Amino acid sequence: MAELHQTPTSLCCCRKSLPVSGARCLGPGSPRCPLVDVASASNFRCFQLRHFHLDLRLNFAVKEMSGWLVLDLVPVQLGVCTLVLDSHPSLLIHSIDCKVPGAGLDEPVSLTYRVDPFTDYGSSLNISLPTAAVKPGRLIQITVRYTTTDGPAIWWLDSELTCGQTRPLVFTQGHSVCNRSFFPSFDTPAVKSTYTATVRVPDGVTVLMSASRSSYSKQDRVFQFSMEFPVPSYLVALVAGELQHVDVGPRSRVWAEPCLLSCAVKKLGGSVERWLGVAEDLFGPYLWGRCDIVFLPPSFPIVAMENPCLTFIIASILESSEFLLIDVIHEIAHGWFGNAVTNATWEEMWLSEGLATYAQRRITTEAYGEAFTCLETVVRLDALHRQLRLLGDNNPVSKLQVKFEPGVNPSTLMNLFTYEKGFCFVSYLSELSGDVTRFDCFLRDYISEFKFKSVVAQDLIDYFLGYFPELKDAAIAQREGLEFERWLSGCGPPPYEPDLSAGGALIRPVQDLCDLWRSADPPDLQTLSTFDLSAWSTFQIVLFLDRMLDHSPLPHDVMVSLSGSYSSLFDGLNAEVQIRWLQMVVRNTFYPDLPRVRAFLHKHTSRMYTVPLYEDLVTGVMKCVAMEIFYQTQRRLHPNLRRTLQQILFQTGSAPTNQNGPSALSVIPPASPPPSSTTSQQSPAATATAAAGTTASIALRDVNVSA
């Protein structure tokens, strides 16, 4: 998000005047105000960014990227004498120069600059421009030579932390405001541009980027990339290491370390092209050309990230076919909602995540049936209401439009409400349209109207009311109890939730089994034999365990019976099931199954699985167990995760700012970006988020950032 300074006539990169974030005027003809993005120090409204080029050299030995950035800029205001870019203290700036083709400055002219503090997640790079040559409409080229060190966007993995443990690997994670430590930029979702990149690497290293075209010169060990469609800075992504690929469709391939590749291909098979085809039938042509997927080691800080042309997914999720299916489909949905049409500020992340979640569920309904989609939705809405019970209905983080103050990291405000309350609002709009296929047509035309642009909520609502004039005439936006204003700025649960009764055949047995176990005495074996959990889907078992967790602690004899009935079964199932059962073990202080907790934490080194269990261990009476396991496994943990667990174990306060978490936010299973501390005064929403720290295990299990 860009902090925009006071020029009401300023334009974004697509030359469109934007309203202020969080504006409460929701209707056609409402006054428009300049966009203010408090998460950016840049003056992006003063320029149109036409294109940028990165030229980088990767040095694994010293864990550095060095090279230069070239920005093609066109001033859009008179008297612009300074260019302000988002940067980060981890970026070492060597020099900056400028060319103005056709204005007597065809040769580079060295520029003066200074770096000022901005927030704990970034700084301000102020560049003095040659005022005589800078005029509105005239192209200028700014070249910044720099070196990156250990910034929050860039994750260097020693070979021991990779899946194959043979070669080091590096990847970037830009969502939401991390990429300013990758390259200086207008680090706001309001600005989109094309880009190219040249990356020089050691022999044996393969480089991938979120680009539509690529080439490789083996002789020079140089990779070339080109993204021909405009993207915001947070969607520029890079990964480099020992990577191989298999084509799984005419426009999709799976990338992974050699030891993971066959498993990943087997899990996805020909499904990617099938899902793309369903999405295109619903929402129009896939705009990005390629739809490749790369599986990253367990150190990847979130579950999935929707980088255009190259989705990043954590390899740990390969254990669960159903969660993998949901995650990949969610990232595919971002190809339309989030990547093609993007929220203009981070205060309205629901415009990407809520719409992508709705689109994901439309795809799964068409591909797998309504019952499957309803079951997955119930799991997620249960999690939403669980968070509301812990946070309270009046907590400001439950708003769709969360207003935050300068200095607050947008990643700290990414939560289930972004996804699930946003999904419920989009479902309500679909219900208002009168027919789901009619609403599909609306979304298809919405994408066509706004593709490659950044929007605010008012854009969506204006377009919706214009598309359905009968709803505008009926003043549907002011319907009592369901006002659009209440949806966007009101706290608490969604005013409307979709009808999920079509999932009853899958959901009802789960609730019946929960009711049996919640009785005073353990159920008898004959009654239990009517419930065959070995035939249940992962989402059914997850729903059962989540609802039992809601009623923990349980009587000891109930835990004994539960363990005797199911723990051996759960041992053979995926990590999504295992972690929930082990959380029950810990929350109920059930020592007989403690060896299973130890074995799980020795095996899994992903943030999504370790943090929830450690949170539960230290909250109860098993803190000494947590410390013992941590000391035994810490060498296999990424330094950022190690610091997080140290904070949990020793209660050392806020997370270090170098914890690299977005909150790319994808969506479904267990992951959430680590919170960052803030140096300036926090907004009520951020304060409420921090106060809810004891709910971290729930948040980590239920939120995953894809953005």
N, C-alpha and C positions, 0 to 999 in steps of 0.2 A: 504494500500500500504506500502510496506516495504522499508525503506531507506536502501539501500544495500551498504555495504562498500566494495569497491575496491578489490575484489578477482575474477578475470575473470573466474577462473575455477569452481566457486561455482555452486552448484546444488540446485534446489528446492526440495520440499518434494517427488516428483515423480522421482527424479534423472535425470531430463531432463534439459539440458542447455537451458536457455531462452534468447531471444534477449532483447536489451534495449528498454524500453517503448518509444513509439514515434519514433522508428527508421524509416527512410524514404526509406530504401532499400526494394522495394516491388517486389520480383520476386524470382523464384527458384534459389538456388545457391548464394543468397546474403549473405554477411558476417553476422555472428551472434555475438552479444555482450552480456555481462552480463546484466541481468535485474536490473534496478534501480527503486526503489519504494520510492519516497521521503516522503510518508505519514506514513512510519513506521520507528521506531528507531531500530528495531531488526536486528540481524545478522542471519536471517533465512537461508541464503545461506550456512552457515557453518554446518547445521544440517539437518537430515531427521527426521521429526516428524512422528512417527509411530502411536501414539495414545495418548489421554489424558483422564483423569478421573476427574470429579468434585464431591466433597462431600460437600453439603451445608445445612445449617439450616436457615430457613426463620423466622425472628422475626418481625411481623407486628407492635408490640407495639413501637419499636424504629426504625422501617424501616431500618433494616440491614439484609444482608446476610453474614454469616460467615462460614468458613470451610477451605477446602484445595483443591489444584490442584496438580495432579500428571502428569508429562510429560514423556513420553517414547521417548527418543531422541537417535539418532545415529549420532555421528560426521562424517562428510564426508571430513574433511581436517586435515592435520597434524598441531600440535602445537596450537590447539584451547584451550585457557585457560579461556575464558569468554563466558558466555551465556548472550545475551542481549534480553530482552523481552519488548514488548510494555505494558505499564501500564498507570495509571492515578492517579493524586493527591488524588482522592476520594478513592483509594484502600489503606488500611492500612496493610502493610506487617508485620507479626508477626515473622516469622522465615522461613528459607529455608534450606533444607537438601538434600543430594544426596546419592543414592545407585548405585553401579556398580556390578551387579550380576556376579559372577564368576571371579572377579578381586580383591578379598580380601576386598571388600567394600560392603558385603552383608547387613551389618547393617548401618543405616543412619548415615551420617557424616554431621555435621552442616557446612554451608557455609556462607561466608561473602558476603555482597551485599551493593549496594548503589543505590539510586534513583536520577536520574539527570533530570533537565528540558529538554523538547524536543520541544513541541509546546503548544499552549493554549488548544489543544484537547487531550493531552497525555503527558506521561513522559517515561523515559528510565529506566528500571530495569536491572542493571548490576550485574551479579552473577559470582563470582570467582569460577572456577571449580578446582577439585583436578587433576592437570596436569599429575601426574604420572599414574593415572588410566584411563584417557580419551584418547582413541585412535580411529582412524578412523575405522568404522565398528563395534565398541563395544557399546552395549546398555548401556545407563545411565538413571537413573530415578531421576527426580528432583521433590521434593515436596515443594510447596509454601503454607504456612498457612497465611490466610489473612481475612480481613473483608471489605466489601464494605459499603460505605455510600451513599451519594446522587450524584451518578455519572450520566453522560449523557445517559448511556445505560439503566438505571433502573428507572422505573416510578412507584412510590408508590401512590396508589389512596386511600384516605380515603373513607369510605363507602358513604359519600354524593356525591362523584364524580363518583360513579358507576351507572349503569343503574337501578339496583334494590334498591340501597341506603340502603342495609342491612348489607353487609360485605365489608371489604376493599379488594383490589385487587392489584396485582403487575404484571407488564409485562416488558420484555426487548425489546429493539429495537437496533440491532447491526449495521445496515447499515448506513454509510459505515465504519466509524472508531470509533464507539462508544463502541464496546464490550471490548476494552482494559480497560474499567471501570467496566466490569462484571467479568473478570478474566484475569490475565497476559497471554500474548499470542504472537505468531507471527501474528500480526493483519494485514495481507496482503492477498488479494485474490489469490496470487501466491501459498500459502501453503494450502494444504488440508490434513485432517486426519480423522480417525474414533474417536468417543468419547463415553464414558459412563458417567452416572451421578447418584448420590444418593441425594435425596432432602427430608429433614425432615421438617414437617410442623405442625401447630396446628390442632386440631381436626376440621373437617368440611371444610377443605381447600382441593381443588383438584388442582393438579399440572399437567401441560402439557409441553412437550418440543418437539422441532423439531427433533424427534428421530423415528427410524423405529420400535422399540420394547419398551414396557413399562410394569411395574407391580406395584402392590401396596400391602403393608402389613398394614392392618387396625390396627392390634394390636400395631405396632410400629409407625404408622403414617409416613411411609417412602415410597416414590416413587422411583422406579428404572427405568432408561432409558438406551437405547443402540442405537447408530447410527452406523449401520454396513457399511455404505458407506462413503467415504471420503468427507468432506465438509470444506470450508474455515471458519475462525473464525466468520465472520459476519453473518453466517447463523445458528449459535447456538442461540436458542431462548427459553425463558421460560415464562409461564404465570401461576399465581396461584390465586385462589379465589373461589367464589361460582359458580362453573361451572357444567353444566349438558350437556348431549349429546343425540342425536337421530341418528341412522344409516340411511343414505340416499342412500346407495349402498353397494356392497360387500367389498369395500375397502375404503369407505369414510363415515365420520360422521360429523355432525354439532355440535359444542360446543358453548354455550353461557350462560349468566346468565339466571336463570329460567324465568324471565319476558320477555326475548327476544326470547327464544328458539322456541316457536311455530311459531312465525312470520318468523324467519330465515329459518326454515324447509319448511314452506309453500312457501316462495320465491324461494328456490332452488329446492325443490321437488326431482325428479330423474334426474335432469339435469347434476349433477356433473359426474356421470358415463357415460352419453351420451357424454359429452365434452371430457372426458378422452379417450373414444373409438375412437372418431374422430381424436384426436391428435395422438393416437397410429397408426391409419391407415396411417397418414401422415408422422410421424417422427420416428416410431419404438416403441418398448416396453417402457412403463412407468417404470422407474428404481427404484422408491423409495418405492414401496409397498403400504403404506398408502397415502391417499390424504384427510386429514381432514382439516376442516376450523373452526376457532374460531373467533367469533365476539366480538370485544372489545369496551369499552365505548368511548364516544366522545373525551376523552383526548388522544386517540391514535394519534400520531403526523402526520401520513400520512394516505393515503387511504388504502393501502394494502401492505403486505410484504410477499415475496415468500418463507418463511422458509420451508425447505424440510419436507414433511410429515404433516406439520401443518401451513397452510396459515393463517396469521393474517389479519383481515379486520375490518375496522371501522364500528360500528353498524349504523352510520348515513346514510350510503349508501343504507341501506335497503329500504329507501323511494323511490328509483328509480330503478325499475326492470331492465331497459336497461343498466344503468351504473353499477349495480351490476353484470349483466351478463358479461359485458366487463371486469370488474375488476377480476372476478374469472377466466375467461378464460385466461386473461393475466398472472395471477399467475400460472395457470396450465401450460401454455407455458414455464414458467421459469423452470419447471421440466426438460426440455431438454436444454433450452438456458438460461444460467446463473447459474443454480444449477449443472447440469451434466457437462456442458462445461462452464467455467467461465473466464471472463476477468482477465488477470494476474495483471493488474494495474488499478487503478481508472481513469487514463487518457484515458482509452479505454472502458469506461462504455457502449458505444454503442454496443460492441460485445455481451453484455447480453441484453440490452434494445432494441436495434434496431432489433436484431434477434427475441426476444420474441414478439415484436410488430408485426413483419411480420408473425410469427407463429400464434399469436392470430387472425390475420385477415384471415389467411388460414383456421383456425378452424371455425370462424364465417361464412366464405363464404360457407363452406361445410354444416354447420348446419342451417344457416338462409338465405342463398342466397347472391349473389354478390351485389345486390342493397343495402341491409342493411349494408354490410361492406363498400361499397363506401360512403354511407352517413356518417357513423362514421368517416371514414378517412378524408372526406372533413371538418368535424368539427375540427379535429385535425390539418390538414394542414392549415386551416384558422388561427388557433391560432399560428402556427409557423410563418406564414407571418406577423401576427399582432405583434409578438415580434420582428421580423426583422425590421419592420417599426419604432419601438420604439428604438431599440438598434443600428440600422444601419448595412448595409451589411458588413462592415469591422470590426465588433466587434469580437474579438477572441473567445468569448464564443460560437460563431456559428460554430466553428470547431468540427469535430468528434473527432479528437485527440487533446485534450486541454492540452497543456504543462503548468504545474504549478510548482511554486517554493516551496522549503521546508517551512513549516509553514502554507501553505494554506490548509484549510479544504476541502477535496474532495467533501463534501456535498454541498458546495457553488457553485459548477460547474455542478450540476445536473439540467438539463433544458430540454425543449422540443426538442432541437436539438439532445440530446442523444437518444431520442425515435424516433422522426419523420424524421430527416435527416438520422439517422441510418436505419430506415425503408425504406426510399427512395433508399439508397444505396443497401440494400439487394434486393429490388424490381428490381433495375437495373441489378444486377447479375442474377436474375431470368429471366429477359427479354433477357439477353445475352445468357442464356442457351437454349433459343428457345422454351421452353415448360414448363409450370408451374409444370406438373407432373414429368418431368425430373428433375426439380430443387428440388422437394420434395424428390426424390431419392438421390440427392446430399446431402441434409440436413440430411437425415436418415443415410447416410454413414459417414458424418461429425461427427455426434453424436457418432456413433459406433467407429470411429477412435480416438476421443479425450475425450470420456466420463471419468468423474472423474479427468480430468486434467484442468489446467489453460493455456490459450492461449493468444497470441497477434494477432494483425491484420494480420501480415505477415503469421502466421500459417493458418488462414482462406483463405487468398488470394493464398498462395502456393497450398493449397489443392484444391481450386477451379480451378486454372489453370492446375493442374495435372489431375483433374477429367474431364476437358473439353480441351483436348490437342489442338483441332482445334482453340479454342479461344486464347490459348497461342501462337500458330503459327501465328495467325493473329495480334499479339501484341495488343490485345484488351485493356490491362491495360494502353496503351499509346494513346488510341483514342483521337483525338483532342477535347478539351472542356469537355471530360468525363474521363480524366485520373484518375486512382485510387489514385494517389498522390493528385490530386486536391480535390477529394472526402474527403480524410482523413485530409489534412492539410490546405485546403482552407476555407476562411470565406464566409459567405453569404448563399443564398438559395441553396437547393439541385440542382445540375446540371440536374437532371432528376426527374420527378414525374410520377407515374403510371397513366394509363388511368382509370379515374373514371366515364366514361360516362354511365356505367351500372347502376349507381345510379340516372340517370337523372329524372326518373319518381318521385322520392322522393325529389330530390334537386330543380328541376325547379319550383315547386309551391312555395317553400320557397323564392327563389329569386324574383319571380313575386310579391309576397306579399311585400317584402322589397322595391321593386321599386315603388309600390303604395304608401307606407308610406313616401318615400323619396321625393315625389313631393312637390311642394310649399304648397299645400292645403291638408288637410286630405281627404282621399278617401270617396266617398259616401257609404251609408249603403248597397245599392243594389249591388255595386261592391264587397264590403267586404263579402257579404253573400255567394259568390262563394268559399270562403276559410273557411272551417270548421276546426278550430284548435282543436276542441274537438276530432276529428278523427285522428289528427296527432300523430306521435310517439314523444317520449321525444327528440330524437336527431333532429327531424325536428324543434321543437319549440326552442330548444337550438340554433340551427343554425340561426334561424330567429332573436332571441334576441341578439346573438353575433354580427350579421351583423348590427343590429340596434344600438347596443352599439358603433360599429365602427364609426357611423355617429352622435353620440351625441357630443354636445348638439343639441337638436331638437327644433323647434319652439314650443312655449307654447301651441298653439291650437292643434298641432299634439299630444303632450303629453296628453292633455285633452281627445282627441279622442281615443288615444291608451288605456288610463286607462279605459275609459267608455266601450271600446270594449272587453278588455281582463283581467283586473285586477281581477275580480271575478272568472274567469276561472282559472287563475294562482294560486289563493288562494287554490284551491282544488287539485293542482298538486304537484309534488315532489319538494324537496329543490333545485335540480339542475336547475329547471325552475324558482322557486321563487327568488333565489339569483340573477339571471341575470336580472329579471324584477326589482328587488329592486335596483340593481346597476344603471339601467336606471333612476329610480326615483331619486336617489341621484345625479347622474351626471347631471341631468337636473333640479335639485333643484325644484322638483315637490312636494310641501308641502302637497297637498291633500292626497297623499298616504304615507306620513311619518309615520302614525300609523302602517302601514304594516311593515315598517322597524323596528320599535320598537318591534312589536310582534315577528318578526322573530329572532331578536337578544336576546330576552328574552327566546325564545324556544331553540335555537341552541347554543351549547357551543363547537362545533368542530372548530379547527383551520381552516379547509377547508372552513367553511362558515362565521366565524366571521372576520377573518383578511381581506379578500377582501372588505367587507362592511366598516369596520373601515378605511381602506386605502382611500376609496372613500369619506367617510364622512369628514375626516380631510383635504383632498385635496381641497374640496369645501368650502362652507360657513356654513356647518352643524357641525363644530367641537364641538360646545357646546352641540349639540344633542348627539354626540358620547360620550362625557365625562359623560353626564347624564346617558346614558344607561350603560356605563361601571361601574359607581359607584353603580348602582342598581343591576348589575348581577355579580360583581367580585367574590363574595363568592362561586359561582357555577362554576368558571373557574379554570382549573388546574394552579398551580403557574407558570409554564413555559409559558403558553398562557397569563396569567395575565401580566407577565413581557413584553412579546411581544407587547401586546396592550398598556401598559404604554409607551413603546418606541414610538409607533405610535402616541399616543396622546400627549406626551411631548417631542418628538424628542430628546431622550437621547442618541442617538448614536447607536453603534453596539450592537447586541444581546448578552446577557450573554452566556458564553460558556456552561452553564449547560442547554441549551435549547433542548438538546436531539434530534436533528433532523438528520436523515440521508438525505435521499433522496432517500430508498428503495424504490425510487425510484420506484411500479406497474406501472400502467400508467393511465389513462384516466382522471377522473374528477379533481375536485378542490383540490389539496393539494400539498404542496411543503415543504421541510424541512426548518426550520428557519435557516438563515445564522448565522454563528459563527464569532466572531471577530478573527483576527489573530495578533499575536505579532510580527511576522517577516514581512519583506517586501513582499508585495503581487505581484504576477505575473500580467502581463497585463490583462490576462483573468479574474483574480479575481477582479482587479480594475474595469474592465468594468462591471462585475456583480454588484459590489457595486454601481456603478454610475447609474445603472438601477433600483435603489430602488423604483422609482415611478411607476414601472410596476409591483409591487408586487401583486396587486389584479389580474392582468391577469395571472401571473405565478402561483399563488396559485390556481386559478380556473382551469388552464389547465394542470398543471404538477402534476403527483402524483407518488410518489416514491414507486415503488415497486422495488424496484430495481428489 
